[in-house]
Amino acid sequence: MSRMSKCGLGVLVVLVASAWAAPVHAENRDFKVGIMTALDRTTWDEVRRVWAKVEELGFDSAWVNDHLLGVPPGASTDDPQLEGWTTLAALAAVTPRIEVGTLVTGNTYRNPALLAKMATTVDRISGGRLALGIGAGWFEAEHEAYGFEFGTARERAERLDETLQVISKLWSGEDEVNFEGKYFTLKDAPFSPPNVQTPRPPLIVGGQGKKWIVPLVGRYADGWNASVRVTPEGFEERVDIINAECAKVARDPCPTRFSKMLVLLDMPAIPGTGAIVRLGARLFDGDSASSILAGTKSDIADGIRAYVDAGANEILIMLMPPYDDDSIELLESIKNDILPLVDEERD
């Protein structure tokens, strides 16, 4: 059955709202490929099964999202939603090779010292395979439902700035850490046990804001993940902003890990389907259309290639739940059919 027919056109609209371990690559590939699994409308057994297939096929990484409610209109706020970090810890224990992470942790849901401890625990469970993806937080309905302070976009960016500083300090290896900020405080704070990875697990900031969010990558992070609304042209522009901010604060080395989230909806063998789907998305949000992977295998390879050519060295492909036999077939086709096409055209 077609993935599009199962999910419906409604999944398109969700776009608007919105490692490095022993990989199995084509020898000439200069980019990595991971899989993203949202945790709404699914079960633990389904997620565990699809992650096992990700391992088997040799993808580089697998990621979960971090929401407390389903995100409309692709999902309803009443739909089942697994919690991200506890699910990730369980997945880390049953995946021996791939990098594991969150895209992205909602910064407003947890104190940064608690988050640092959680992340280090998963790093140890995984044997040093964690990447901490984090963003400022954007889904106001979750904050209202559960009593989390939302604030303005600028306030959320300021909180993320302090969080990145707090986590970096706690992961620095200092015996006791102190920090006095507008939102968070540390007083002679110890941190043990340490991470497995040295000097620390990768910190990946996700987002698109050119004024307040993207510059944080150049100041504090190890990588950037572009949201679905970032076009190939916008991707290049933001990489330049990151490099400029890094130079401004005299940071060396600068971040070099630049990833792009793409949403895989369907792969029917009908020429032109991908263009029709992207046209539908463009009616809702023109920028999101370039992040949709739909249509023939050639269509999907073209979509991936556009971002690799724009400077992405990591492509993260989001599968839409439920995770069933169709999902397994999509994974196999990505690995065996799509990625060779991307490599072939770039040779």
C-alpha positions as a printed Julia matrix, in Angstrom:
347×3 Matrix{Float64}:
  0.0    0.0     0.0
  1.26   3.49   -0.84
  2.72   5.43    2.06
  0.96   8.54    0.81
 -2.4    6.82    0.75
 -1.86   5.68    4.33
 -0.76   9.0     5.74
 -2.91  11.29    3.62
 -2.25  14.79    2.45
 -2.44  15.99    6.07
  1.13  14.88    6.73
  2.3   17.54    4.29
  1.05  20.29    6.51
  3.13  19.13    9.47
  6.13  20.42    7.58
  4.91  23.93    8.15
  4.97  23.48   11.94
  7.97  22.47   12.13
 28.46   9.08   13.47
 29.88   8.87   13.62
 30.49   5.13   14.37
 31.69   2.49   11.84
 29.47   3.34    8.88
 28.77   1.19    5.87
 29.19   3.59    2.94
 29.89   3.66   -0.73
 33.63   4.31   -0.86
 33.23   7.62   -2.66
 30.5    9.06   -0.44
 31.39  12.28    1.35
 28.19  12.56    3.37
 26.53  10.48    6.07
 22.94   9.28    6.2
 20.73   8.83    9.23
 17.08   8.02    9.9
 14.68  10.05   12.04
 11.68   8.39   13.72
  9.0   10.58   15.25
  7.39   9.05   18.34
  3.73   9.87   17.8
  1.17   7.26   16.64
  3.62   4.42   17.21
  4.64   1.85   19.81
  7.89   0.75   21.4
  7.82  -2.5    19.44
  7.42  -0.67   16.12
 10.25   1.77   16.84
 12.57  -1.0    18.05
 11.88  -3.01   14.89
 12.6   -0.17   12.5
 15.79   0.79   14.37
 16.97  -2.82   14.14
 16.55  -2.53   10.37
 18.46   0.75   10.35
 21.34  -1.09   12.04
 21.14  -4.03    9.67
 21.23  -1.83    6.56
 24.27   0.11    7.71
 22.93   3.63    8.15
 25.15   5.93   10.19
 22.69   7.17   12.78
 19.14   7.07   14.08
 17.26   9.81   15.9
 14.03  10.43   17.81
 12.07  13.63   18.27
 11.19  15.2    21.61
  7.55  16.11   22.03
  4.99  15.51   24.74
  1.98  15.82   22.43
  1.4   14.79   18.85
  2.07  17.72   16.52
 -0.95  18.71   14.39
 -2.04  18.51   11.67
  0.02  15.43   10.78
 -0.91  14.11   14.21
 -3.47  15.08   16.8
 -2.51  16.37   20.24
 -4.6   13.47   21.54
 -2.54  10.84   19.7
 -0.17   8.58   21.64
  3.3   10.13   22.01
  6.28   8.32   23.53
  8.73  10.39   25.58
 11.95  10.96   23.67
 14.8   10.53   26.13
 13.54   7.43   27.9
 12.84   5.86   24.51
 16.31   6.84   23.31
 17.95   5.23   26.35
 16.15   1.97   25.63
 17.1    2.12   21.94
 20.72   2.83   22.81
 20.79  -0.42   24.77
 19.59  -2.52   21.82
 21.63  -0.91   19.0
 25.31  -1.86   19.08
 26.74   0.33   16.31
 24.87   3.42   15.09
 25.09   6.9    16.51
 21.92   7.75   18.45
 20.41  11.1    19.25
 17.53  13.54   19.59
 16.34  15.97   16.91
 15.74  18.03   18.68
 15.46  18.15   22.44
 13.03  20.88   23.49
 15.19  23.11   25.66
 12.24  24.49   27.6
 11.19  21.1    29.0
 14.19  20.34   31.23
 16.74  22.04   33.42
 20.09  21.97   31.55
 21.96  20.28   34.39
 19.36  17.5    34.42
 19.59  17.24   30.63
 23.38  17.02   30.79
 23.09  14.15   33.28
 20.47  12.38   31.15
 22.59  12.73   28.02
 25.73  11.45   29.73
 23.79   8.45   31.01
 22.71   7.61   27.45
 26.28   8.16   26.24
 27.44   5.55   28.75
 24.59   3.14   27.96
 25.49   3.37   24.26
 29.23   3.02   24.8
 29.91   6.51   23.46
 27.46   6.84   20.57
 25.27   9.76   21.67
 24.74  13.07   19.86
 22.73  15.68   21.76
 20.5   17.59   19.37
 18.81  20.57   20.98
 16.58  23.46   19.94
 14.93  26.47   21.55
 11.42  24.94   21.65
  8.5   26.08   19.52
  5.29  24.08   20.14
  3.27  26.42   22.35
  0.45  23.9    22.92
  2.79  21.61   24.87
  3.89  24.45   27.12
  0.32  25.47   27.82
 -0.86  21.91   28.46
  1.91  21.01   30.9
  2.73  24.35   32.48
  6.12  25.02   30.89
  7.02  28.67   30.47
  7.0   29.55   26.77
  8.13  33.15   26.52
  9.04  35.1    23.42
 11.24  33.82   20.6
 14.09  35.96   21.9
 13.67  34.66   25.46
 13.74  31.08   24.22
 16.93  31.83   22.28
 18.48  33.35   25.4
 17.57  30.26   27.42
 19.15  28.05   24.77
 22.29  30.2    24.87
 22.6   29.64   28.63
 21.78  25.95   28.34
 24.6   25.41   25.85
 26.99  27.17   28.21
 25.82  25.13   31.22
 26.1   21.79   29.45
 29.51  22.71   27.99
 30.78  23.62   31.45
 29.43  20.47   33.08
 31.02  18.39   30.31
 34.36  20.23   30.57
 35.86  17.91   33.18
 36.1   20.59   35.89
 35.72  19.27   39.44
 33.18  21.92   40.43
 31.3   24.15   38.04
 29.82  27.58   38.7
 27.52  29.56   36.46
 25.33  32.59   37.08
 22.92  33.47   34.32
 19.55  35.09   33.83
 17.76  31.73   33.72
 20.09  29.12   35.25
 22.58  28.85   38.12
 25.25  26.34   39.09
 26.96  26.48   42.5
 30.05  24.31   42.98
 28.33  21.66   40.89
 30.15  18.33   40.48
 29.54  16.1    37.47
 30.22  12.38   37.6
 30.48   9.94   35.93
 31.95  11.6    32.85
 30.96  10.95   29.26
 32.49   8.07   27.34
 33.23  10.38   24.4
 36.04  12.86   24.71
 36.09  15.76   24.91
 32.29  15.41   24.89
 29.36  14.04   22.86
 28.52  16.2    19.84
 26.25  19.15   20.6
 23.98  19.72   17.59
 21.82  22.84   17.53
 18.68  22.55   15.43
 16.82  25.53   14.03
 16.65  28.14   11.35
 16.62  31.59   12.97
 19.42  33.63   11.42
 19.47  36.34   14.09
 19.4   34.43   17.38
 19.59  30.65   16.87
 22.04  29.89   14.05
 24.83  32.07   15.54
 24.74  29.88   18.68
 26.17  27.05   16.58
 29.28  29.08   15.86
 29.68  29.99   19.52
 29.02  26.74   21.36
 27.99  23.73   19.26
 29.69  21.04   17.23
 27.13  20.97   14.45
 23.91  22.37   13.03
 20.74  20.64   11.87
 18.58  22.53    9.38
 14.84  22.32    9.91
 12.4   21.42    7.17
 11.79  25.05    6.23
 15.41  25.68    5.19
 15.89  25.61    1.42
 19.2   24.69   -0.25
 19.92  28.4    -0.75
 19.02  29.1     2.86
 21.28  26.25    3.95
 24.32  27.83    2.33
 23.46  31.23    3.8
 23.24  29.86    7.34
 26.5   27.93    7.07
 28.13  31.27    6.21
 26.51  32.81    9.32
 27.88  30.0    11.49
 31.39  30.43   10.13
 31.24  34.21   10.55
 30.1   33.91   14.17
 32.84  31.39   14.88
 35.43  33.8    13.5
 33.88  36.67   15.46
 34.38  34.91   18.79
 37.8   33.53   17.71
 36.72  29.92   18.17
 39.01  27.27   16.73
 38.1   24.84   15.32
 34.75  25.93   13.94
 31.83  23.49   13.7
 31.98  21.36   10.57
 28.96  19.09   10.93
 26.03  20.39    8.89
 22.96  18.18    8.58
 19.61  18.52    6.86
 16.3   16.96    7.82
 14.26  15.65    4.88
 10.81  14.07    5.17
 10.16  10.88    3.19
  6.5   10.49    2.28
  6.31   7.98   -0.55
  8.07   6.37   -3.5
  5.47   5.41   -6.11
  6.84   4.41   -9.49
  4.81   7.11  -11.26
  6.84   9.89  -12.88
  5.85  13.36  -11.73
  4.33  12.34   -8.41
  7.05  14.05   -6.42
  6.48  17.33   -8.24
  2.74  17.13   -7.53
  3.33  16.49   -3.83
  5.82  19.35   -3.56
  3.37  21.65   -5.34
  0.75  20.77   -2.72
  3.21  21.58    0.06
  4.13  24.85   -1.62
  0.53  25.98   -1.28
  0.99  25.79    2.49
  4.63  26.87    2.79
  6.95  27.33   -0.16
 10.14  26.84    1.84
  9.03  23.42    3.13
  8.51  21.98   -0.35
 12.23  21.4    -0.94
 12.4   19.22    2.19
  9.84  16.69    0.96
 11.13  13.46   -0.52
  8.37  11.98   -2.67
  7.99  10.51   -6.13
 10.26   8.23   -8.1
 13.65   7.08   -6.9
 15.23   9.62   -9.21
 13.05  12.39   -7.74
 14.17  11.5    -4.23
 17.84  11.26   -5.2
 17.55  14.74   -6.73
 16.08  16.08   -3.48
 18.93  14.69   -1.41
 21.57  15.83   -3.87
 20.37  19.44   -3.76
 21.31  19.71   -0.09
 24.58  17.8    -0.38
 25.57  20.2    -3.14
 24.58  23.09   -0.85
 27.05  21.92    1.79
 25.24  19.32    3.89
 27.59  16.55    4.98
 24.83  14.63    6.73
 21.34  13.82    5.46
 18.71  12.76    7.99
 15.61  11.15    6.52
 12.42  11.31    8.55
 10.03   8.38    8.24
  6.35   8.95    8.95
  4.62   6.64   11.45
  3.27   4.02   11.75
  6.47   1.98   11.37
  5.36  -1.16    9.58
  6.34  -3.35    6.63
  6.1   -0.34    4.31
  8.66   1.47    6.46
 11.05  -1.46    6.19
 10.66  -1.45    2.4
 11.35   2.28    2.29
 14.54   1.84    4.33
 15.75  -0.91    2.01
 15.03   1.2    -1.06
 16.83   4.24    0.39
 19.94   2.18    1.08
 19.97  -0.03   -1.99
 18.4    2.17   -4.69
 18.39   5.87   -3.75
 21.84   6.47   -2.27
 23.66   4.79   -5.19
 21.79   7.18   -7.51
 22.93  10.2    -5.46
 26.53   8.98   -5.58
 26.37   8.18   -9.26
 25.17  11.64  -10.26
 27.8   13.35   -8.11
 30.79  11.42   -9.53
